[in-house]
Amino acid sequence: MRHRKFPFPLHVPSIAVFYAPIEVKNGSEVLYRETSQEDILKKATDQVRASFVREKDFLATSVFIATWKNVAHADGRFPNKVK
């Protein structure tokens, strides 16, 4: 699938990993998981509150974690190749 320039913000709920212009091939992986681990929830809560000052009551109850491993940019570059 080729990346297209979609309008942003999107008008439907989305996960950013699916919005990126990437190529998953040649040993590339996209790993993901959801967690409710306390230390990760605290970090997410703190980061959202710091970034969105009007969201002082935000409390993360779940976090979605996505990891790209050896994923190329859609133009074929591998900027973060894992050795």
C-alpha positions in Angstrom: 0.0 0.0 0.0 1.4 3.4 -0.9 1.2 6.3 1.4 -1.3 9.0 0.4 -1.5 12.5 1.8 -4.6 12.3 3.9 -6.1 15.4 5.4 -5.1 15.9 9.1 -6.6 15.7 11.6 -8.5 12.7 10.4 -12.3 12.6 10.9 -12.3 9.1 12.2 -10.5 7.5 15.2 -7.0 6.4 14.0 -3.8 5.0 15.3 -0.8 6.9 14.0 1.2 3.8 13.1 -1.2 3.3 10.2 -0.8 6.9 9.0 3.0 6.7 8.4 4.5 6.5 4.9 6.4 3.2 5.4 7.3 0.0 3.6 7.1 -3.2 5.5 9.3 -5.7 3.6 12.7 -7.4 3.7 12.6 -8.4 7.3 10.7 -5.4 8.5 8.3 -5.7 11.4 5.6 -3.6 13.1 5.0 -4.9 16.6 2.2 -3.7 18.8 0.6 -4.4 22.2 -1.7 -2.8 24.7 -0.8 -2.5 28.3 -2.2 -1.3 31.6 1.1 -1.6 33.4 1.2 1.1 36.2 4.5 2.7 35.4 3.6 3.0 31.7 0.2 4.4 32.5 1.8 7.1 34.8 4.3 8.1 32.1 1.5 8.4 29.5 -0.7 10.4 31.9 2.2 12.7 32.7 3.1 13.2 29.0 -0.5 14.0 27.9 -1.0 16.4 30.8 2.3 18.2 30.0 1.5 18.4 26.3 -2.2 19.3 26.5 -2.4 21.7 29.5 -6.2 21.8 29.3 -6.3 18.1 30.0 -5.2 18.3 33.6 -7.8 15.6 34.6 -6.6 13.1 31.9 -5.9 9.7 33.3 -4.6 6.9 31.0 -6.3 3.6 31.6 -4.7 1.8 28.7 -1.7 2.4 26.4 -1.2 1.2 22.9 2.5 0.7 22.1 3.7 0.3 18.5 7.3 -0.5 17.5 8.8 -0.3 14.0 11.8 -2.6 13.4 13.8 -2.2 10.2 11.0 -0.4 8.5 11.8 1.7 5.4 10.4 5.0 4.5 8.1 4.8 1.5 10.9 6.2 -0.6 13.1 3.2 0.3 15.4 4.7 2.9 16.1 2.9 6.1 16.8 5.8 8.5 16.8 3.7 11.7 18.2 0.3 10.6 18.6 -2.0 13.6 22.0 -3.9 13.4 
